[in-house]
Amino acid sequence: MQHHCLTCATVTHHWHLHDTAHGIPEIHMSGSERFVCKECRRATFAHSPDADTFSFVLDGRAQRTIAA
């Protein structure tokens, strides 16, 4: 999966990752979905400033804000 990385300042390959809740397979830990650049390891979460360029499936648009 290729996306623009702000750190690399170019289009790079990214891993699409998320954590599991308590290690249970197929259970998503809310807020953990991220895209990680394979070149520099920069992580972009759903609430990151540049999140609109990534397709977040699990945390989606509703999760893109951080509760105060």
GIHU-V29737 format. One record per residue. N is the residue number from 1. PSI is psi in degrees with one decimal (none if undefined). Layout:
BEGIN
N&PSI ; N&PSI
END
This chain:
BEGIN
1&126.6 ; 2&136.3 ; 3&164.1 ; 4&127.9 ; 5&126.1 ; 6&-34.2 ; 7&-46.0 ; 8&-20.1 ; 9&35.7 ; 10&173.5 ; 11&124.6 ; 12&167.3 ; 13&144.6 ; 14&148.8 ; 15&142.6 ; 16&109.2 ; 17&160.7 ; 18&157.2 ; 19&154.1 ; 20&147.6 ; 21&116.0 ; 22&27.9 ; 23&10.2 ; 24&119.4 ; 25&143.9 ; 26&11.7 ; 27&124.7 ; 28&133.4 ; 29&113.0 ; 30&135.5 ; 31&-1.2 ; 32&-9.3 ; 33&132.8 ; 34&158.5 ; 35&128.5 ; 36&125.7 ; 37&130.1 ; 38&-19.0 ; 39&-53.1 ; 40&-5.4 ; 41&18.5 ; 42&128.1 ; 43&134.0 ; 44&117.2 ; 45&168.0 ; 46&-27.4 ; 47&4.5 ; 48&153.2 ; 49&-33.6 ; 50&20.1 ; 51&-25.0 ; 52&-19.3 ; 53&-4.6 ; 54&153.8 ; 55&93.1 ; 56&119.3 ; 57&-42.1 ; 58&-43.2 ; 59&-25.8 ; 60&-176.8 ; 61&-36.6 ; 62&-26.6 ; 63&6.6 ; 64&9.1 ; 65&150.5 ; 66&126.3 ; 67&136.9 ; 68&none
END
